[in-house]
Amino acid sequence: MPEQWETCTITYETVREVKGIFPKESVRFVAQAAGPRGEYIAAKSKTFALGAFNLYGPNEKKKEHAAALKAVVEELVKDGWEQVPEKGQPWFNLKFRRQVEG
């Protein structure tokens, strides 16, 4: 039987949105996984604030945003995922894979 792999990509999702003059969102990073067993969330970060001036999503220069991403990466690695060189356009759009146990 050939090797089977799951893949995983880190994105973010809005948990709560506050409208107004200075809109604000509460967001979190999520590791969306897919493989032979279907799609699921492999890990997610704690919720953090995304202010009105973060028009393009989480900002790698903000310590809180970088720490939330680091926590997701550490959880994935602990669970046997390995990061692959390929990544998406936003700085946080990291990709991982792990072999499916038979």
C-alpha positions in Angstrom: 0.0 0.0 0.0 1.5 3.4 -1.0 2.2 6.0 1.7 -0.7 8.3 2.5 -0.3 11.8 3.9 -2.5 14.4 5.5 -1.8 18.0 4.7 -2.5 21.0 6.8 -2.5 24.8 6.2 -2.7 27.6 8.8 -5.3 30.3 8.2 -7.3 32.5 10.5 -11.0 32.9 11.3 -13.1 35.6 12.9 -14.5 34.6 16.2 -16.3 37.9 17.0 -16.7 41.2 15.2 -17.4 44.6 16.7 -18.6 47.3 14.3 -18.2 51.0 14.9 -15.9 53.9 14.2 -12.9 51.8 15.1 -14.0 48.3 14.2 -12.3 45.4 15.9 -12.3 41.6 15.4 -11.4 38.7 17.7 -9.7 36.1 15.6 -7.7 32.9 16.0 -5.3 30.9 13.8 -6.7 27.5 12.7 -4.8 24.6 11.1 -7.1 23.2 8.5 -6.2 19.6 7.8 -7.3 17.2 5.0 -6.5 13.7 4.2 -7.9 10.2 3.6 -10.2 10.6 6.6 -11.7 13.9 5.5 -11.3 17.5 6.7 -10.8 18.7 10.3 -9.1 21.4 12.4 -5.8 20.0 13.6 -5.1 22.9 16.0 -6.2 26.4 16.8 -4.8 29.3 18.7 -6.2 31.4 21.6 -8.3 34.2 20.4 -6.6 37.6 19.9 -7.6 41.1 18.9 -7.3 42.4 15.3 -7.7 46.1 15.3 -9.1 48.5 12.7 -5.7 49.1 11.2 -4.9 45.5 10.5 -6.7 45.5 7.1 -4.9 42.5 5.8 -5.3 40.1 8.7 -2.9 39.3 11.5 0.4 41.3 11.6 3.7 39.4 12.1 5.1 42.5 13.8 2.6 42.3 16.6 3.9 40.1 19.4 0.5 38.7 20.3 -0.1 37.6 16.7 3.3 36.0 16.3 3.0 34.2 19.7 -0.5 32.8 18.7 1.0 31.4 15.5 4.0 30.0 17.3 1.7 28.1 19.7 -0.2 26.5 16.8 3.0 25.5 15.1 4.4 24.0 18.3 1.1 22.0 18.8 1.2 20.6 15.3 4.9 19.6 15.6 4.1 17.9 19.0 1.3 16.0 17.2 3.7 14.7 14.5 3.2 17.2 11.7 6.3 18.4 9.8 6.5 21.8 8.1 7.0 21.8 4.4 8.9 24.5 2.5 5.8 25.5 0.4 3.7 28.3 2.0 1.0 30.6 1.0 1.1 34.4 0.5 0.3 35.7 4.0 3.2 35.3 6.4 1.1 32.9 8.6 0.0 30.6 5.8 2.3 27.8 6.7 1.9 24.3 5.4 2.5 20.9 7.1 2.1 17.2 6.4 2.2 14.0 8.3 2.0 10.4 7.3 -1.3 8.6 8.0 -1.0 5.6 10.3 -2.3 2.4 8.7 
